[in-house]
Amino acid sequence: MGEKKKRYITGVTLLVICVITIMAAWLHVRGPYDGSGKRGKKIALITVSGPITGGDGQGFWNTGGATAPSLMKQIRQATADAEVGAILLRIDSPGGSAAATQEIARELQRAKDNHIPVVVSMGDTAASGGYWLAVYGDTLFADPSTITGSIGVYMSYYDARGLSRKLGIREEKIKSGAHKDIFSPFRPMTAEEKQMTQDMVNEMYNQFVTVVAKERHMRPETVRALADGRVYTGSRAKALGLVDRLGNYYDALAYTKKLVHTDADDEDCLVTYEDGQPWQDWVKGNLNLSQAVKNVAEDSSLSLPTVLMKAVTAW
């Protein structure tokens, strides 16, 4: 084969590769085809699974969960992603930290302020803090037997005086103020402290009621009549106006696909932003062993699991 012919074939091959690369990049930017001559946008799937906590979810030993930093980051990424036309929020959570829930809710509101609709799909449970997040959805889907509601707040603490007496344990402490050890399990609360705690609970409860009333377009007194802490089935919640539609995850996904004008396959129209931890990546086959070990060695937060006791738990 002549030198000139070889150069011609090489040039044509490179040209074809460039054209294919450019077309692939263009299709990626344009998004999935919706069958009507338009390109539909993608759907950001964000999952709230398990108790809602304020932990950072970092470290080799992290097993995942509904942590505020992770969920806030995912919502912000979806909001900034030009390809995303809607958020599908899948909730299977009994609630959790009041402050962590409010942090996540604020990011959902920012997404809505940026004209990104939020569709909620409730799983087994979307109660208490899980329902707080759900009400930020423009449309709420629940299964008929989903457990939801539980609109209310509580703070718990333990009274270990009986046990400490049996064990011969007595607490000694030096404190800076009369109420610094308000939730100590080794002494009873004073009447003043009980009232202080009740005032805090009432304040957070009013915040909860206000959010539900605003987002669900209900009168506050109507919400208060429902907000005594009880839970409702999905079908009962729909009858009360706490959810909009009955349906499972795929019903919610089909509805969201219509919002973004796409009939692409479910897998092709969804985008997720979850950050895998080193051990999770390795198990999934995304890292080889040497890379996993390297990541673990570089993780300054690596430590043995720590058992923590929280004196205050809200929702």
C-alpha positions in Angstrom: 0.0 0.0 0.0 1.4 3.4 -1.0 2.4 6.0 1.5 -0.2 8.5 0.2 -3.0 5.9 0.5 -2.0 5.1 4.1 -2.1 8.8 5.0 -5.5 9.1 3.4 -6.9 6.1 5.3 -5.4 7.5 8.6 -6.9 10.9 8.0 -10.4 9.5 7.2 -10.3 7.3 10.3 -9.3 10.3 12.5 -12.1 12.4 11.0 -14.7 9.6 11.6 -13.5 9.3 15.3 -13.7 13.1 15.7 -17.2 13.2 14.2 -18.4 10.4 16.4 -16.9 12.0 19.5 -18.5 15.4 18.7 -21.9 13.7 18.1 -21.7 11.8 21.4 -20.9 14.9 23.3 -23.7 16.8 21.6 -26.2 14.1 22.4 -25.0 14.1 26.0 -25.5 17.8 26.4 -28.8 17.8 24.6 -30.3 15.1 26.8 -32.7 12.3 26.0 -35.0 12.5 23.1 -38.7 12.8 24.1 -40.3 11.5 20.9 -41.9 14.8 19.9 -39.0 16.5 18.2 -37.7 18.1 21.4 -35.0 17.1 23.9 -36.3 16.4 27.4 -34.2 17.1 30.4 -33.1 14.6 33.0 -34.5 13.8 36.4 -32.3 14.0 39.6 -33.1 11.1 41.8 -32.4 11.9 45.4 -33.1 9.3 48.1 -33.8 10.1 51.8 -33.4 6.7 53.5 -33.3 6.1 57.2 -33.2 8.5 60.1 -32.3 12.1 59.2 -29.1 13.1 60.9 -26.7 16.1 60.9 -23.5 13.9 60.7 -21.2 14.5 57.8 -21.3 10.9 56.7 -17.6 10.8 56.0 -15.0 8.2 56.8 -14.3 4.6 55.8 -16.8 3.2 58.4 -19.7 5.3 57.1 -22.6 3.1 56.0 -24.6 5.9 54.4 -28.0 7.2 55.4 -30.0 10.4 55.3 -27.3 12.9 56.4 -27.9 16.6 55.9 -24.5 17.4 54.3 -24.9 14.6 51.7 -28.5 15.5 50.9 -27.8 19.2 50.7 -24.9 18.6 48.4 -27.0 16.4 46.1 -29.8 18.9 45.9 -27.4 21.8 45.2 -25.7 19.7 42.4 -29.1 19.0 40.9 -30.1 22.7 41.1 -26.8 23.7 39.3 -27.0 20.9 36.7 -28.3 22.4 33.4 -29.4 18.9 32.3 -31.8 18.5 35.2 -35.4 19.6 34.8 -36.9 18.1 37.9 -36.0 16.4 41.2 -37.6 13.1 42.2 -37.3 12.8 46.0 -37.7 9.3 47.2 -38.4 9.2 51.0 -38.3 6.2 53.3 -37.6 7.8 56.6 -39.2 8.0 60.1 -37.8 11.4 60.7 -34.8 12.5 62.8 -33.0 15.7 63.8 -35.1 18.9 63.6 -32.1 21.1 62.6 -30.8 18.6 59.9 -34.3 18.4 58.4 -34.6 22.1 58.2 -31.2 22.4 56.5 -32.2 19.9 53.8 -35.6 21.6 53.4 -33.9 25.0 52.8 -32.0 23.5 49.8 -35.3 22.0 48.4 -36.8 25.5 48.6 -33.8 26.9 46.7 -34.3 24.3 44.0 -37.9 25.3 43.7 -36.9 29.0 43.6 -34.8 28.1 40.6 -37.9 26.7 38.9 -37.0 23.0 39.4 -40.2 21.1 40.3 -39.9 18.5 43.1 -41.9 15.3 42.9 -42.0 13.2 46.1 -42.4 9.4 46.2 -43.1 8.0 49.6 -41.9 4.5 50.4 -42.8 2.5 53.6 -42.5 5.5 55.8 -42.4 9.3 55.3 -43.2 10.5 58.8 -42.3 13.3 61.1 -39.1 14.9 59.7 -39.6 12.7 56.6 -43.0 14.3 56.1 -41.5 17.8 56.7 -39.3 17.2 53.7 -42.1 15.7 51.7 -44.3 18.8 51.9 -41.7 20.7 49.9 -42.7 18.6 46.9 -45.0 20.1 44.3 -46.7 16.7 44.0 -46.7 14.0 46.6 -47.2 10.3 45.8 -47.8 7.7 48.5 -48.7 4.1 48.5 -52.1 3.3 50.1 -50.3 1.7 53.1 -47.4 4.2 53.4 -47.0 5.4 57.0 -46.9 9.2 57.0 -47.9 12.2 59.1 -46.6 12.1 62.7 -46.6 15.9 62.6 -45.1 16.9 65.9 -42.0 17.2 68.0 -40.6 15.6 71.1 -37.5 15.7 73.3 -36.4 12.7 75.2 -34.0 12.1 78.1 -33.3 9.3 80.5 -33.8 8.9 84.2 -31.0 6.6 85.4 -31.3 7.3 89.1 -32.8 4.0 90.1 -30.1 2.1 88.2 -27.3 4.2 89.5 -28.4 3.6 93.1 -28.4 -0.1 92.5 -24.9 0.0 91.1 -23.7 2.3 93.7 -22.9 5.1 91.2 -23.2 8.7 92.1 -22.6 11.6 89.7 -20.5 14.5 90.9 -20.2 17.6 88.7 -19.1 21.2 88.7 -21.2 23.4 86.4 -21.2 26.9 85.1 -24.9 27.5 85.5 -28.0 26.1 87.1 -29.4 24.6 83.9 -26.1 23.4 82.2 -27.0 19.8 83.1 -30.7 20.1 82.3 -30.8 16.7 80.6 -28.7 14.9 83.1 -30.0 11.3 83.7 -28.9 11.5 87.4 -31.2 14.2 88.6 -34.8 15.2 88.1 -35.8 18.2 86.1 -37.0 21.2 88.0 -40.5 22.7 87.2 -38.7 25.6 85.6 -36.6 23.4 83.4 -39.6 21.4 82.3 -41.4 24.6 81.3 -38.2 25.7 79.4 -38.1 22.4 77.5 -41.8 22.5 76.8 -41.4 26.0 75.4 -38.7 24.8 73.0 -40.9 21.9 71.9 -43.8 24.2 71.3 -41.7 26.6 69.2 -40.5 23.8 67.0 -44.0 22.4 66.7 -45.3 25.8 65.6 -42.5 25.9 62.9 -43.6 22.4 61.7 -47.3 23.4 61.5 -46.4 26.6 59.7 -44.4 24.8 57.1 -47.1 22.2 56.4 -49.9 24.8 56.2 -47.8 26.9 53.8 -46.6 24.2 51.5 -49.9 22.2 51.5 -52.0 25.4 51.2 -54.0 24.5 54.3 -55.2 26.7 57.2 -53.0 26.4 60.3 -56.0 25.4 62.4 -56.7 22.6 60.0 -53.2 21.3 60.2 -53.2 21.6 64.0 -56.3 19.3 64.2 -54.2 16.7 62.3 -50.9 17.4 64.0 -51.2 15.6 67.3 -48.4 13.2 66.5 -50.5 10.4 65.0 -49.6 8.6 61.8 -51.8 8.1 58.8 -51.9 5.6 56.0 -51.2 6.9 52.5 -54.9 6.6 51.5 -56.0 8.4 54.7 -53.4 11.1 54.1 -54.7 11.6 50.6 -58.3 12.0 51.9 -57.0 14.6 54.4 -55.1 16.6 51.9 -51.7 15.6 53.2 -50.6 13.9 49.9 -51.8 14.4 46.4 -51.8 11.0 44.6 -51.7 7.3 45.4 -49.0 5.4 43.5 -45.6 3.8 43.8 -42.1 4.9 42.8 -42.7 4.2 39.1 -45.9 6.1 39.1 -44.1 9.1 40.5 -41.3 8.6 38.0 -43.7 8.4 35.0 -45.3 11.6 36.3 -42.0 13.3 36.6 -40.9 12.2 33.1 -44.0 14.0 31.7 -42.9 17.2 33.5 -39.5 17.1 31.7 -41.0 16.0 28.4 -39.2 12.8 27.9 -40.1 9.2 27.0 -36.5 7.9 27.4 -35.9 4.7 29.3 -36.0 5.1 33.1 -32.3 4.5 33.5 -31.4 6.9 30.7 -33.3 9.9 32.1 -32.2 9.6 35.7 -29.1 11.1 37.3 -27.8 10.7 40.8 -25.0 12.4 42.8 -24.3 10.0 45.6 -20.7 9.9 46.8 -19.5 6.4 47.5 -17.1 5.8 50.4 -13.8 3.9 49.7 -15.1 0.6 51.0 -18.4 1.0 49.1 -16.6 1.8 45.9 -14.4 -1.2 46.3 -17.3 -3.6 46.9 -19.0 -2.2 43.8 -15.9 -2.9 41.8 -15.3 0.8 41.1 -11.8 0.7 42.7 -9.1 -1.9 42.7 -7.7 -3.0 46.0 -4.6 -0.9 45.9 -6.7 2.3 45.2 -9.1 1.5 48.0 -6.2 1.1 50.5 -4.7 4.3 49.2 -8.0 6.2 49.7 -8.4 4.7 53.2 -4.8 5.7 54.1 -5.5 9.3 53.0 -8.8 9.5 54.9 -7.9 11.6 58.0 -11.3 10.8 59.6 -10.6 7.0 59.7 -11.3 5.8 63.2 -13.2 3.0 65.0 -16.9 3.5 65.3 -17.8 5.7 68.2 -21.0 5.2 70.3 -22.7 8.5 71.0 -25.6 9.3 73.4 -27.8 12.2 72.4 -29.6 13.9 75.2 -32.1 15.6 72.9 -33.9 14.0 70.0 -36.4 16.0 68.1 -39.1 14.4 66.0 
